[in-house]
Each structure stands twice: as structure tokens, then as C-alpha cells.
Amino acid sequence: MKLFTLFLSIFCIEGLIATVHTERATTPWQQPITADIEEPSSCNRTILSCHWNGSNVDTCCSPKYGLVVFTLQWVPGYGPSDEFTIHGIWPDTCDGGRAPRRGCDRTRISNNIGPIIKSINPTLYQQISRVWPSYKGNNNWFWSHEWNTHGSCVSTLRPNCYGEKYTKYQDVNDYFQKAIDLHHDYDIYGALNVAGVLPGRTYNVETMLEALRQAYGNRVKIDCDRSGQLKEIGLFFYVQGRDNYVLTDAVHRGSCGARGVYYPKKY
């Protein structure tokens, strides 16, 4: 009888140990499902802006102005000789209309964007100084204008959309960092160069459009000045989730005429 009791005790102890081990083994993969969720992480990251189908979508999770234009410019005498420089990221309405011309959030207006970026992210400051130069005024004025007019309209960058993780000026940093990331991902000069479209010559606008369509799979917008000289190229994006930019066809044709586009050398 004593022997039976001993075996029964051992069996129960082993069962208890096995149960504890099982619970410990399952906890690591179960816990993160709920432990790290904050407001930004609760967003549906598969939602594509401008494709809401009438449903109410939190503008922290999908940008209110959901058709975004990344505009690059080609200005002789400014920036690297083999790169287009940045004009800005412009959040537009889903049908291609402009967001409010004076920006969307007066509480975050600043005329010192240059010094702010330099203080919080010196590397980013160096990058935008190289590929986002102003040709009409000083760089700080240009960047402040872009932030106040366009950056403040990116609804997913509102401070309350970051939850408790927000740090001062993180929204400013993220807006300009996104521009640098897009500039890295879409090398317009390189794509044209591969297609044999080189500075110093005049091309049919369709030749340039097709070269970029072949490179990226979507149609872009090309703008010229009144003399027919290349001025800007715009890439259009929808936004998947909060900040994943998905290239789409341009909704505007651009201003270049049929007589040809002069693509000047920078220097």
C-alpha cells in the first residue's frame, strides 16, 4: 500500500511539473499579441488610402488626404549633377485636388524647421541640405514652407497618433525622413539614364514618360516651364496603413507640350 502511495505521489508531481513547463512554453508567443499594442499599432495596416468604400477610418491609421504627390525638381545650378532634388511631399484629396493652401494644423506651424531638424537629427539635416536645396530663398525658409503647408496636412503624423511614444518634433522628423527615403527609392535621373534619356537634349514628352513607366510600372507627371524646359516630375502614391507608400498612376498629365521637353544639363 505504501509503495502504491509513493508511485501515485510521484505521478502527480510529474504531472504538475509537465503542466508548468507547458504553460511556460506557450507564454512567450502568446504574450506579445497584447502586451505591446498601443494606438498606432492597433491600426489596420492593410487599408489603402482613398479605398475606404464609405467606411469610417481613423485618420491616424490612414491619411485624410490620401493621394500623395512626391515632387522632384530639376534646376540647373542646384544640387548634385546626377540627381533630381526634392520639392516636397504634397498630400492631396483622393481626386487629385489640393489640400488647404495654408496647411492643416496651425498649432504646429514653425519658421525654424532647419534648426529643429539639425538639433534632433544631424544626419537627416545633412541629407536634406544636399538633395532638398532651395533656389528661391534660404533652405530654412523653404523647408518651413513645405512643413507648414504640406507636412501639417499628413493626418497620420499628428502627435496624438503616436500614442505615448511621441517625442517633440518626431512628426517633423518623420515627414522629412519619408522624403529622403522616397528620394533614395526613386532615382529619376538613373531611370532616365538607363533609357538613354540624357541631360542636354530635347525629347518627346512621351519618350520620357515611357522611360519612367518602364522603370517603375506606373505613369508619372512631367511639368515644363513656358519655354518647354523640364521643371518637375511628380510621382503619385496611395498610402497603405500609416506610412507605406504605394505608387500609382498620376492623375494629372503635366504641363509639357507636344513640341518637346528640353532636359538641360545642371552644370
FIDREN-18809 format. One record per residue: x, y, z of N, C-alpha, C, CB in turn. Coordinates in steps of 0.02 Angstrom, whole numbers, plus 32768, in hexadecimal, padded with zeros to 4 digits. Glycine has a CB too. Layout:
BEGIN
XYZXYZXYZXYZ ...
END
This chain:
BEGIN
802A7FC38000800080008000802B803F80007FD18001803D 8061803D802B808F8076802E80B180817FEA80C4806B8064 80C380487FCA80E4804D7F8880B5806D7F5580FA80077F70 807480597F57804380767F28803C80C17F337FFF80537F30 803A80D47F738033811B7F84806F81437F6B802B81257FD0 80AB81267F7080E881487F5980E581537F0E8125811F7F6C 80D1811F7EE880CD81267E9F8099815A7E8B80BB80E27E7F 8061815B7EB1802C818B7EA2804481D37EAD7FEE817D7ECD 806B81DD7EE2808582207EF180B682377EBB80A982207F36 80E282097EA68112821A7E7180EE822D7E31814281E07E64 80BA82057E20809382117DE3807382577DE4805D81DB7DDA 805782697E1E803682AB7E23806882E47E1E801082B17E65 80A282DB7E3E80D683107E3B80EF83197DF4811182FE7E69 80FB82E17DCF811282E67D8A80DF83077D5E812382A17D6F 809F82F77D6B806A83177D44806883617D50802782F87D56 807183767D8F807183BD7D9F80AB83E17D7D807483C87DEA 80E683C27D7F812283DE7D5F811783E57D14815F83B37D6C 80FA83B27CF580ED83B47CAD80BE83EC7C9B80D183727C94 808A83F57CC7805A842B7CBB807B846F7CBE802184287CED 80A684787CF180CA84B87CF880F684C47CBB80F584B97D38 811B84917CA5814784987C6B811F84AA7C2D816E84577C5F 80E4848A7C2580BA84987BEB80A484E07BEB807E846A7BE9 808F84F97C268077853E7C2B80B0856F7C1C805A854C7C71 80EC85607C358125858B7C288139858A7BDF816085777C53 812F85527BBE8142854D7B78811485747B4B814385047B62 80D385797B5F80A4859C7B3480A285E77B41805F85807B3D 80B685FC7B7D80B186427B8F80D986707B6180C8864B7BD5 811986617B50814086917B28811E86A47AE7818286747B19 80FE86787AC280E1868D7A83809A86A87A8B80DF86527A53 807B869B7AC2803986B67ACE803B86FE7AE78013868A7AFF 806A870D7B13806C874D7B35807287897B0780A4874D7B65 809F878A7AD580A787C57AAB806A87D87A8380E087BB7A7C 803A87AB7A7C7FFF87BB7A557FDA87F77A727FD0877F7A52 7FDB87FE7AB47FB788367AD37FE588647AF97F82881B7B02 8021884E7B0B804A88757B39806288B77B1B8086884D7B4E 807488B97AD9809388F47ABC8063891F7A9480CC88E07A92 802389107A967FF489357A6D7FE7897A7A8A7FB2890E7A67 7FF489AE7A617FE289F27A727FB88A0D7A3880218A207A7F 7FA38A4A7A3C7F748A647A0A7F8C8A5D79C27F668AAD7A18 7FCB8A7179B17FE08A69796B7FE08A21795380258A867962 7FF389F279807FF689AC796D7FB2898D7964801D898579A1 7F7F89AD797D7F3C899179777F1D899E79337F0F89AC79AD 7F3F89C6790A7F2589D678C77F28899978997F4D8A1078A8 7EF98996786C7EF9896278387F2C897678037EB18958781A 7F63895478017F99896777D47F8D8954778B7FD9894877EB 7F558931777D7F46891F77387F1A895277167F2588DB7737 7EFE8982773B7ED289B3771D7EF989DF76ED7EB089DE7753 7EDD89E976B17EFC8A14767F7ED58A55767C7EFE89F1763A 7EF98A8C76827ED88ACD76827EB08AD676427F0C8B057689 7E7A8AFB76477E4C8B0A76107E258ACC75F97E728B2675D6 7E2A8A95761C7E058A58760C7DDD8A4176497E358A2075F4 7DBF8A70766C7D9D8A6276AA7D568A47769F7D9A8AA076D5 7D3B8A5076627CF88A3676517CC28A4F76817CF989EA7650 7CC78A8E76947C938AAB76BE7C988A9D77087C528A9676A6 7CC78A72771C7CCD8A6277637CF38A9977887CF18A1E776D 7CE58AA077C77D078AD277F07D4B8AB778057CDD8AE5782E 7D808AD977F17DC48AC478007DE58AF9782A7DEC8AB677BF 7E068AE378607E2A8B12788B7E628B3378627E488AEC78CA 7E628B7678627E958B99783A7EDA8B9578597E818BE27833 7EE18B7778937F238B6578AD7F3D8B26788B7F218B5C78FA 7F0F8AFE78717F208ABD78547F278AC078087EEC8A8A7866 7F058AEF77E97F098AF877A07F028B4377927ED18ACE777B 7F2E8B60776A7F2F8BA977627EEE8BC577447F698BBD7736 7ED88BFB77627E9B8C1C774A7EA38C3277017E8B8C597776 7EDB8C5076F27EEB8C6276AD7F168C2976917F108CA876A8 7EF48BFA766F7F128BB976627F338BAE76207EDF8B877669 7F358BE075F47F5A8BDB75B67F968C0A75BD7F2E8BEC7577 7FD18BEE75C3800C8C1575D480398C1C759780338BF4760E 804E8C5A758A807A8C68755280C08C77756C80608CA37527 80F08C4F755681368C5B756581548C807529815D8C187575 81658CBF7533817A8CE974FC81C58CF674FD81548D2C74FD 81E48CE774C5822C8CF074BD82398D257488824F8CAD74AA 826D8D4D7491827A8D82746182C08D7D744482728DC67483 82C68D99740883078D9A73E583178DE373D783048D6F73A2 83458DFE73FF83548E4573FB839F8E4E73ED83408E6A743C 83B28E6773B283F98E7273A3841A8E9D73D984008E94735F 84548E8573F0847A8EAA7422846C8E967469846D8EF1741A 843D8E677474842A8E5474B8842B8E0974C283E58E7074C9 844B8DF474F8844C8DAD7509847F8D8674E084098D8F74FF 84858D4574EE84B48D1A74CA84A48D19747F84B18CD374E5 84D88D11745684CF8D13740E84AA8CD673F485128D1873EB 84A98CA0741B848A8C627404844F8C4D742F84BE8C2A7402 842D8C7E744E83F28C6F747783BF8CA6747184068C6574C0 83808C92746D834A8CC2747583478CD674BF83058CA5745C 83358D1374CD832E8D28751382E48D297526834E8D6F751E 82D88D2B756682948D26758082728D6A758182948D0775C6 82338D6C756C820A8DA7757781DE8D9B75B481DE8DB67538 81BE8D6175B981978D5475F5816B8D1775EF816E8D8E7605 814C8D05762681188CD1762880D68CF5763481268C9B7660 80A88CEF7605806A8D167607802E8CE8760F80638D4175C8 800F8CE676497FD18CC076527F978CE1762D7FC08CB8769E 7F778CBD76007F3F8CD775D97EFF8CB175EA7F4E8CD1758E 7EC78CCE75D47E888CAA75D97E8A8C6D75AA7E4B8CD875C8 7E5D8C3F75B57E5F8C01758E7E518C0A75447E2E8BD075AA 7E328C4275317E278C5074EA7E5D8C7D74CD7DE38C6F74E0 7E928C8974F37ECA8CB074DA7EC78CFA74E97ECE8CA87491 7E958D0F75107E918D5575247EC28D65755B7E4A8D67753A 7ECF8DA575657F008DBA75967EE28DBA75DD7F1B8DFE7585 7F0B8DAB760D7EF98DB476537EF88E0076617F2A8D8F7683 7EE18E16769B7EE08E5E76A97F238E7F769C7ECB8E6976F1 7F218EB776787F5E8ED976637F878EF5769D7F4D8F117635 7F668F0076D57F8A8F1B770F7F998EE677437F638F54772F 7F978EA877307FA58E73775F7F678E5C77847FDA8E88778F 7F718E2E77B37F388E0E77D47F3B8E1278207F358DC777C0 7F728E27783D7F778E2878867FA18E63789B7F958DE578A1 7F808E9A78AB7FA48ED878BC7FCA8ED178FE7F738F1178C1 7FB98EA079277FDC8E99796780238E7E795E7FB58E6A7995 80328E63792380768E477919809D8E6E78E480718DFE7903 80878EAA78D580AB8ED578A680EE8EEA78C580818F127893 81228EE9789C81648EFE78B4818B8F1D787A818B8EC378D2 81B08F52788A81DC8F71785982258F60786681D28FBC7858 82308F2C788E82758F1878A082808ECE789582848F2A78E9 82658EB4785F826A8E6C785182B38E57784882418E597814 82DB8E80782783218E6E781E83458E63786083448EA577F6 83458E94788D83658E8A78CE83478E5078F683608EC978F6 83068E4578F082E78E0E791483038DCB78FD829B8E0F790B 83058DC178BC831F8D8278A183698D7A78B183148D7E7855 838E8DAF78AC83D68DAC78BB83E28D96790383F78DEF78AE 83B78DAB793183C08D9B797883AA8D547989839A8DCD79A2 83758D3C7968835B8CFA797A83778CC1794F83108CFA7974 838F8CD1791383A78C9D78E683DB8CBB78B6836C8C7D78BE 84198CC478CC844D8CE278A184588CBE785F848D8CE578C7 84518C7C785F845A8C57782184258C6977EE84598C0B782E 83E68C6C780583B08C7F77D983BA8CC677BF836C8C7A77FD 83D28CF277EA83DF8D3777D584128D3A779D83F98D607812 84468D1277A184788D0F776C845A8CF5772B84B48CE37781 842F8CC3773184108CA576F683E28CD776D283E98C677709 83B78CF976F7838A8D2876D683B08D6576BC83538D3E7706 83E78D7676DC84108DAE76C3842C8D9E767E84498DBF76F4 843A8D5E767384588D4A763384248D4175FC847E8D09763C 83EA8D23760C83BA8D1275D783778D3775DD83AE8CC875D6 83738D68760A83368D8F761183478DD97617830C8D77764E 83708DF375EA83858E3975EF834F8E6875D383C78E4475CA 834F8EA475EC83228ED875D283478F00759D83098F06760B 83238F13756983408F3F7536831E8F837535833D8F1E74F2 82F08F8E756482CE8FCE756882DD8FF575A882838FC47562 82F18FD375DB83018FF2761B832F8FC4764182C190027644 83398FD1768283648FA476A883418F6376B6837C8FC576E9 83678F3176C7834B8EEE76D183188EEC770A83838EBC76E0 83268F0F774082F78F0E777882B38F28776483138F3777B3 82B28F5E773D82728F797726824E8F4576FC827D8FB976FD 82718F2476CF82538EF376A282378EB976C982868EDA766F 825E8E9C76F682488E62771C820D8E74774A82818E457745 82118EAF776881DA8EC57793819A8ECC776C81EB8F0877B6 81A08EE8772F81658EEF770481488EAB76F381778F1576C3 81728E7B76E281598E3876D081388E16770B81938E0D76B6 81558E1D774681378DFF778180F58E20779381678E0377BD 80F58E62779480B88E8677A9807F8E7B777880C78ED077AF 808E8E797737805B8E74770480458E2C76F880748E9276C4 80748DFE76F880658DB976E4806E8D86771D80918DA676AA 80A58D8C774180B28D5B7776807B8D5B77AB80F48D697797 80618D9677BA802D8D9B77ED7FEB8D7B77D680218DE377FF 7FE68D6977977FAA8D49777C7FAE8CFD777B7F9C8D637736 7FE78CE177907FEC8C9877947FCD8C8377D780388C80778F 7F8F8C6C77D47F698C6078127F888C29783D7F228C4D7801 7FAB8BFA781F7FC98BC3784680058BDA786E7FDD8B8B7819 801D8C17786280568C32788780408C6078C080838C587858 80008C6578CD7FEB8C8D790680088C6F79467F9E8C91790A 80208C98797480408C7D79B180168C4A79D680508CB579E0 7FD48C5479D97FAA8C2479FE7FA78BE079DC7F638C407A05 7FBB8BDC799D7FBA8B9C79797FF48B6F798D7FBC8BA9792E 80268B8A79AF805F8B6279C580538B407A08809D8B8E79C9 801F8B547A2A80138B397A6D80488B547A9D80148AEC7A6C 80598B2C7ACF80888B427B0280D08B447AEA80838B147B3E 80DD8B287AB081228B267A9681388B677A7681298AEE7A64 810A8B977A6E811A8BD57A4B814E8BFD7A7180DB8C007A41 81808C167A4C81B08C467A6781AB8C867A3E81F98C297A65 81BC8CBD7A5B81B38CFE7A3B81D78D0179F881CC8D357A69 81B48D1779C581CC8D1F798081D68CDD795C820C8D457980 81BD8CA6797881C28C667954819B8C69791381A98C2D797F 81648C8D7912813C8C9478D681638CB8789F80FB8CBA78E5 81888CEC78B281B28D10788281E88CE2786781D28D4F78A4 820A8CBE7893823E8C90787E82238C5C784D825C8C6D78BB 81E98C40785D81CE8C09783481B88C2277EF81938BE97857 819F8C5F77EB818B8C7B77AA81C88C82777C81688CBF77B3 81FC8CA0779582378CAB776C825E8C6A775F82658CDE778C 825D8C3D778F827E8BFC7785825B8BD5774E827F8BD477C5 82188BD8774B81F38BB6771682088BD076D281A88BBE7720 82128C1176CC82288C2E768D826C8C137678822B8C7B7691 82998C0E76A882DC8BF4769982D78BAA7685830A8BFB76D6 82AD8B8476A682A58B3D7695828A8B36764E82758B1B76C7 82588B5E763D823C8B5A75F9826F8B7075C581FD8B8675F4 82968BA375D682CA8BB975A782FC8B82759A82EE8BF875C3 830B8B5B75CD83398B2375C5831A8AEC759B834E8B08760A 82D98AE075A582B88AA8758282A98AB8753982788A9775A6 82A18AF87528828D8B0A74E582C28B3974C782478B2C74E4 82F48B1A74A9832B8B3E748A83168B517442836C8B14748A 82F78B8A743B82DD8B9F73FA83148BA873C782B58BE07401 834A8BC973DC83828BD373AE839C8B8F739583BB8BFA73D0 83A58B6073C383BF8B1F73AF83918AFA738083CB8AF473EC 834F8AFE738C831F8ADC736183208AFA731B82D98AE1737F 83248B3B731683278B5B72D483698B4A72B283208BA772DA 839F8B4972D883E08B3B72BC83E38AF5729E84178B4272F2 83C68AC472C183C48A7F72A8839F8A7B726683A48A5072DC 836C8AA5725E83448AA5722083638AD071E982FE8ABF7230 839F8AEB71F683C08B1471C483A88B5C71C183B88AF57181 83838B7271F3836A8BB771F6839B8BDE722183218BBB7213 83C28C09720183FB8C2A722183F38C767220843C8C1671FF 840D8C987253840A8CE27254842E8D00721884298CFC7295 84158D3A720484338D5E71CC84108D54718A84798D4A71C5 83D88D2F718B83B48D20714E836A8D2D715683C18CD77139 83468D2C711D82FE8D35711D82DC8CF3710A82E98D6E70EB 82A88CE3712E82858CA37125823A8CAE711F82958C73715E 821A8C8170FC81D18C7F70FE81BC8C6C714481B48C4D70CA 81888C8D715E81738C8071A2815F8C3871AD813A8CAE71B5 81438C19717A812F8BD37180816B8BA5718781058BBE7143 81A38BB9716981E18B92717181F68B9071BA82198BAF7145 81F38BC971DA82078BCD722081D48BA9724D820E8C177235 81948BB2723E81608B91726681668B457261811B8BA7724E 81738B2C722581788AE4721B81B78AC9723D81798AD371D0 81ED8AEE723C822B8AD8725D821F8ACE72A882638B0B7252 81FA8AFC72C681EC8AF7730E81B78AC3731D81D78B3A732A 81878ABA72EE81558A8672F781768A4172F5811F8A8B72C2 81A68A3872C881CA89F972C481F189EC730481F889F97288 820C8A21732182348A19735D820B8A09739B825D8A58736A 81D08A2973A181AA8A2573DF81658A0473D881A18A6973FB 814F89FA739B811089D7739180D28A037392810889A473C4 80DC8A45739D80A38A73739F80B58AB4737C808E8A8173E8 80828AD77368808B8B15734480968B4F7375804E8B247317 80C68B7A736680D58BB4739080BC8BF3736D81218BB9739E 80C68C2B738E80B38C6C737180F38C94736580838C9473A1 80F88CB2732A81328CDA7319811C8D22730A81588CBC72DC 813C8D51732B812B8D98732181668DBD730481178DB87364 81568DED72D881888E1772B881788E6172C6818A8E0A726C 81AA8E8C72BC819C8ED372BF81818EEA727B81DC8EFB72D2 81768F2B727481568F44723781808F3A71F981468F8C723F 81C18F33720281EC8F2971C881F38EE071B482318F4671D6 81D48EB271DB81D98E6B71CC82128E4871EF81E18E617183 82318E6B721F82688E4C7244824D8E24727F82998E81725D 826A8DE8728982568DBD72BF825A8DE2730282818D7E72C1 82258DDC732982228DFE7369821B8DCD73A381E98E30736A 81E78DA373A181D98D7573D881BD8D3373BF81A98D957409 81C58D0073E881A78CBF73DC81848CAA741C81DC8C8A73C6 81448C967416811D8C837450810B8C3A744F80DF8CAC7454 81158C18748781018BD2749080C68BD174C0813C8BA674AA 80938BAA74B080558BA874D780518B6774FF80178BB174A9 803C8B6E753D80398B3475697FF68B32758F80738B35759B 7FDE8AF5759B7FAE8AE975D17FD88AD2760C7F778AB375BC 7FB98AD276477FDD8ABF76837FBB8A8376A37FE08AFA76B6 7FE18A4E76AA7FC78A1176CA7FD78A1677157FE689D176AA 7FA38A12773D7FAD8A1B77847FBF8A6477937FE389EC779F 7FEE8A6E77BF80008AB277D380358AD177A680198AB1781A 80668AA8778C809E8AC8776A80C08A9E773580D18ADB779D 809D8A6B771B80B98A4376E580A08A5E76A280A689F776ED 80CB8A7F767D80B78AA1763F80B68A71760580E68ADB7631 807C8A6F75E280728A4275AA80688A6B756B80348A1375B7 80968A64753C80958A8C74FF80578A7C74D480D58A8074D6 80398AB074B880008AA8748C80088AD874517FBD8AB674B2 7FDC8AD374207FE18AFF73E67FD08B4773F87FB28AE773AE 7FF48B7573DA7FE68BBC73E47FA08BCD73CC801A8BE873C0 7F7E8BF973F17F3B8C0D73DD7F3B8C4C73B37F0F8C17741B 7F768C6B73AD7F7E8CA673817FB38C97734D7F918CE573AB 7FA98CB273117FD78CA472DB80188CCB72E07FB68CB27299 80158D0772FA80508D3272FB804A8D6972C7808F8D0A72EF 80788D9972CA80728DD572A1809E8DD6726380828E1072CA 80C58DA2725780F28DA2721D80CA8D9871DD81288D6B7224 80DA8DBF71AA80B68DBD716B80D28D8C713A80B58E00714C 80B48D8B70FE80C78D5B70CB81078D6D70A7808F8D547098 811E8DAB70AF815A8DC0708A819B8DA370A6815F8E0A7089 81978D8370E081D28D6370FC81E68D7F713F820B8D6A70CC 820C8D58716482238D6B71A6826F8D7371A4820F8D3671DC 82868DAF71B382CE8DB971B882E68DA671FD82E18E0371A7 83148D767200832F8D5B723E83758D78724683308D0C723E 837D8DB0726983BE8DD3726A83F28DB0729683B58E1A7281 84308DBF728984658DAA72B884628DD972F484AC8DAC7296 84778DBE732D84758DE7736A84B18E17736D84748DBB73A9 84EB8E00735685288E28735C854E8E27731B85548E0F7395 
END
